[in-house]
């Protein structure tokens, strides 16, 4: 093959690759990697097109992601187990001043309070990806098998990332349980795209509240971001949030969702009061740049103190390895942070999948 032929083949290959990438940028954001969108007035966290964090911070760039993929040798051990050590212990009904939380996996928790069964960011898929078989894979089973789920009344969705907004799970949940979905601004359209126009939902902004029976659910700020594709123009078109649950005469429960270190925890305490129970993420914190959207175990303990919560349960760890830290490393870092702050281990529990924790009265 002569030099001219090689140059022509190289140019053809480059042109073909460019065409594929361009086609992907046109097709994928509107189909496989479709995200939400919001149109509304400008606020302190929305500029008329994109949402943003009022606090300063730098989101990760594509170059950070590529560097992380090249440094996979730096990842700690994440063991795979075929069967969970714990099985759920669900009470017949939970209401009054009681609460019950079962760790399903990652940020999926079954919260039972005020006579309601509530799921947070449900995912039963094996991969956190738009395509099953690609991306981070499951390391341990869900703590509750799908068939043994109690009837779900409410589903809380904190944002659109694949490990929190899992389309196959949501479609099945809507079809079989028909819960009320409570979502931040811009996420309703994505929910309808995957689950149908008849899906029940309420879409709200930070600090807005939804009343469901005796339970008041307030969407709270978080320092994070949203995107389901790699382009800047698809980023932050929908909002992200946490949820603060309070029933009349019953307990208050705060689910962080995803957040970096932030003054929002102190704001939530000031505006809504100290939660009896805080569900706080502790995973996906190494290398350091990934904490632009997450908190380390030490920062989770700091958030726990800012909230003045009575009890904490850790989440966002244990099932998918989304960053470099190992499974046991996460638990050891949490134990060290609790010891440094003189907080008893039973006050901030990192549960296994399938483990049920009940309020102590």
Secondary structure, DSSP 8 states (H G I E B T S, - for coil): --HHHHHHHHHHHHHHHHHHHHHHHHHGGGTTT---------BTTB-SS-B--SS------HHHHHHHHHTGGG-------SS-S------S---TT--EEEEEETTEEEEEETTEEEEES---SSBSSSSTTSSSB-SS--SS-GGG-----EEEE---STTT--HHHHHHHHHHT--EEEEETT-HHHHHHHH-TT--EEEE-TT-EEEETTEEEEEE--S----SSSSGGGTTSS---EEEEEETTS-EEEE--S--S-THHHHHHHHH---SEEEEE-----SGGGGGS---HHHHHHHHHHHT-SEEEEES-SSS--SS--HHHHHHHHHHHHHHTT--GGGEE---TT-EEE---
